[in-house]
Amino acid sequence: MRVPFGRPGHSSTPSFNIHFLSESAVTIEFGQEIDEMTFNRVHQFDELVNRLPFEGFIATVPAYTSLAIFYDTIQVVQAKQLYGLNSFERISNYLIELQQQAIPINEIKKEPIHLPICYEEELGPDLAYVASYHNISTQELIKLHSSTTYKVYMIGFVPGFAYLGGTPSLLETPRKKIPRKQVPAGSVGIAGKQTGIYPLEISGGWQIIGCTPLRLFDINRSSPSLLRAGDEVIFDTIDLREFKRLRRSNES
């Protein structure tokens, strides 16, 4: 539902829906479709909330079409600059008025991140299946998949797992009916309209078409996840020999 809160005398119709998530969290829904326009709205508002946090603010978690906001309920209820009958109403009022301030967000254009990827069959066990599913050759599949710029829409369901938008529509492929028990770290797969990169060796049902030798997640780095939501990614094709060389250098 759309929350109609607002300070008397102020236009209070938000361009998003605010939902109760828990006693200490709300979710802002910006749309239903996974597309770049909705993605930009989510991340611009995320930046705005983090620039102008309210008393009791803890963290934000952006997703494809929504933004979760976590807070300390007691601090929110006691905050003098927030108004409303309860914490949900207080946060909703704050979010609506924050949107009305229309503070411009300067989008910094970052250079795309180039990720080496090897599409050899031993690293991409589903490469032939995906090519056959679309009635194209594996070389045509590789050319299609590596000739676009992807956008990191979200990091989930395990630390560092990157969900990439921008997969060519001709390569849209359903997930595997029976997930693999183990998918090697660095594996690159397709599920529906998305490309995903496995940061760790875990189970999964994406159609694996290749692998990157780089570590997507390393707890010893200052920023453990190599990719962040909003990054642009370009896949650079490498052969198996180069893959093994880069993998060794990244493991040392």
Phi, psi and omega in degrees: 000156178270130183276125185264021184288152174178153180289139180310135179090355181249142172292127190232023180275108182280159178264024178212168176252139179249127183240143174290126178253317176196183179297341183233026180198148173230161175239131175259124180256123184260349180170184181249333184270139175275100179213172186291326180297313178295318178304314181296321179297317179301312188281333174290320179289326175302315179296322180295316179297319181287335176285325184235068183288151176267167179292124182102355179298137178246304185193162173240151177226103179282146175231194183303307186234010185216168179224120176267138180236125182251144185207166176272113186301317182297315179296322180296315181295328183271348185295129182285335183274355177254148181225151182143168185279337181210177185296322179298314180294321180297314180293321179298315178299316179301314183294320180294316179291327178297319178297322183292338179292337175050045177290124182294138177253119178277111181281120180272120180279114180262153177289143178299150176268124180268120179249122175292141179218136177252125182260017179298150187301324182291340177258342179234073186298342179255007183302311182295321180297314181297319178298315180295321180301325182259006178057045176228169177278162178297326178294322177294321178298312181300317180297317179297313186291328184264006184251020180230163175257126183261156176244131176283108181276328186197151172248122183194214298290348167239161182306124175089355180290120185259125173262118185251130172265155178116000178301129179308138183300333180292346181253008179299119187223135179292156176298163176292143180292323178241111181298151173286147178288330179219127174242124183299148175301138180093351181297138180248126184225169178241137174216111184065234182267004187247155168250138180230153179236123180279120181277338184225165175280108183216173175282157180181157184245015178284153178280108187278121183244354181182188182206144174257141179281352183280153176276117180282335180218128181216111185297340182277351177278154178298324172242096189304322181274126181295324182249151177229155177304132182103341178294150172254141186233136173238130179270125177256119183289132176229161178270176185296324180297315179292324177302311182295323179295314181292323179297318178297318182291330179279341179270345183279000000 
